[in-house]
Amino acid sequence: MTIVTDRTAKLRHHAALLDDTASRLGMDLQEAAIRGALKFDEISEAVLRCTTCSEPEACAHWLKEEGVVVAAPHYCRNTKLLKRLQGAQ
């Protein structure tokens, strides 16, 4: 049961990092999905990509920084998707 709980916690943590990164960039992933700019499978794949990142602590720190940002951090594994969504707004 612990393995399932650990995996679930990791997925939730990275889903939150992805959603918070999108929000920090001025995007709403739920709204993008409703508009048809983002497929549900793309969200799942993006969360899984995020789980393979070696910099989740740096990402969490970046999310807490103040100021305007125009792009995800250089290490973000979802940069391509986020850039595409920024262009679709």
C-alpha positions in Angstrom: 0.0 0.0 0.0 2.9 2.4 0.7 4.2 2.1 -2.9 0.8 3.1 -4.3 0.5 6.0 -1.8 4.1 7.2 -2.7 3.3 7.1 -6.4 0.0 8.8 -5.9 1.6 11.5 -3.8 4.4 12.0 -6.4 1.8 12.3 -9.2 -0.2 14.8 -7.3 2.9 16.8 -6.4 4.0 17.0 -10.0 0.4 17.7 -11.3 0.4 20.7 -8.9 3.8 21.9 -10.1 2.6 21.7 -13.7 -0.7 23.5 -12.9 1.1 26.2 -10.9 3.7 26.7 -13.6 1.0 27.2 -16.2 -0.8 29.6 -13.8 2.5 31.5 -13.2 2.7 31.9 -17.0 -0.9 33.3 -17.1 -2.5 30.1 -18.4 -5.4 28.0 -17.0 -4.9 24.3 -18.0 -8.6 23.5 -17.3 -9.7 26.4 -19.5 -7.3 25.3 -22.2 -8.8 21.8 -22.1 -12.4 23.2 -22.3 -11.4 25.4 -25.3 -9.9 22.3 -27.0 -6.4 23.7 -27.0 -5.2 20.9 -24.7 -6.3 17.2 -24.8 -6.7 15.3 -21.6 -4.0 12.8 -22.7 -1.6 15.8 -23.1 -2.2 16.8 -19.5 -1.5 13.2 -18.3 1.6 13.0 -20.5 2.8 16.4 -19.2 2.4 15.3 -15.6 4.4 12.1 -16.3 7.1 14.1 -18.0 7.2 16.3 -14.9 7.7 13.3 -12.7 11.0 12.5 -14.5 12.4 16.0 -13.8 15.5 16.2 -11.7 14.7 19.7 -10.5 11.3 19.6 -8.6 12.7 21.5 -5.6 14.1 24.2 -7.9 10.7 24.4 -9.7 8.9 24.8 -6.4 11.3 27.6 -5.4 10.8 29.3 -8.9 7.1 29.2 -8.4 7.5 31.1 -5.1 9.6 33.9 -6.6 8.0 37.2 -7.2 8.0 39.1 -10.5 6.8 38.6 -14.0 7.9 35.5 -16.0 7.4 34.8 -19.7 8.7 31.3 -19.9 9.1 28.1 -17.8 12.5 27.5 -16.3 15.1 26.1 -18.7 15.0 22.6 -17.1 11.2 22.3 -17.5 10.3 19.1 -19.4 7.1 20.7 -20.5 8.5 23.9 -22.1 7.4 23.0 -25.6 3.8 22.3 -24.5 3.6 25.5 -22.4 5.0 27.6 -25.2 2.4 26.1 -27.6 -0.4 26.9 -25.1 0.9 30.5 -24.6 0.6 31.0 -28.4 -3.0 29.6 -28.4 -4.3 32.1 -26.0 
